[in-house]
Amino acid sequence: MKNLKRASFLILLMAFVISCACMKDKNTISGKVESIEFGKDGYTAKINTDKNEVYYAIISIVNVGGPQNYKKLKEGDEVSLKGEIWKTDTEKHIKVKEIVSVK
């Protein structure tokens, strides 16, 4: 009985951890590309959302899953991006995992 409780607790804990890990990449932003700064492995696009929030989107071939998923955005593009969002004291960033749409 004691082992059954431990096993049940372990399964629930694993399910919770997996669900949290999956939700981490569900963050999506949409907005207009204001500027682009090219770097060594990709580029950083400054995105201004409809709510006038500014995000710095880090886009690289590795993070989007290979060259078949990589797109070079241009200033003025309307985009929707999915990835991992984090905030510093003054800026918001997103490590792009998927370029959902470009118009």
N, C-alpha and C positions, 0 to 999 in steps of 0.2 A: 504494500500500500504506500509506504514511504517513497519507494522508487517510482511509483506511478505518479505521485504528486510532483516529484522532481522532474520527471520526464515531461509532464504537462506544462510545468512552469518554463522549462527550457524551450519547448516548442512555441509557447506564447511569446517568450522573449525574442526568439529568432524571428517570428512573424512580425513583431513590432519593429525590430531593427531593419528588416528588409523593406517594410512599408515606408519607413522614414527615409531610407536610402533612395527608394524609387521616387518619392515625392520631391526630393532635393532638386531634380532636374525638370520638374514640371513648371518651373517659373518661366513665364512668357512676357515679353514686352513688345510693344508695337509703337512705331513712330517714324520720324523722318531723319535721314542721315544728314547731319550738319557738316561734318568734316571727317577726313580719314587721314590717319598717320601710319605709314607703312613701317614695319619692323623686320626683323631677321626671319621669323617663321610665319609671318602673316601680317595682320594689321589691326589697328584699334579704330573703331568707328564711333564717333560721338553721335548718340541718338537722342533726339528731343521727342518725348512722348506727347500724346494728346493732352495730358494733364500738366504739361510744361515741366516734366521731370527730365533731367539729363542723366543718361547712362553712358558709360564707356564700355563698348562691346568689344571684347577680345576675340578675334576670329582667326583661327589657324587651321590648316589642313588636318593636322592630327586630332584636334578637338572635335571637328565636325564629322570625323569618321572616314577620311580619305579624300582624294582629289575629285571623286565623282559627286561629293556633297558640298564641295567648296565653291563659293561664288565670290567674285570681287564686286563689292557694292560701290556705288557712285554717290557723290553728293546729290541730294535731292530725292533719292530713292525712298519710297515708303516701304518699310520692312516689318516683318514679324519674326522675332528671334526667341528661341527657347534655350535655357541653360541654367547655370548656377549663379545666383545673384548674391553679392555681398556688398556691404557698405563700409566706407571709411568715415572719418569725421566730417569730411566735406564733399565726398563723391560717392556715386553709386556705380557699381561695375557688374558686368555679366560675362561669364566665360561661356561663349556660345557653343552649344552641343548640336544645335540644329537650326538651319536657316529655313524657317517655315514658309515665308513668302517674300517676294520682292516685286514691287510695282514701279 
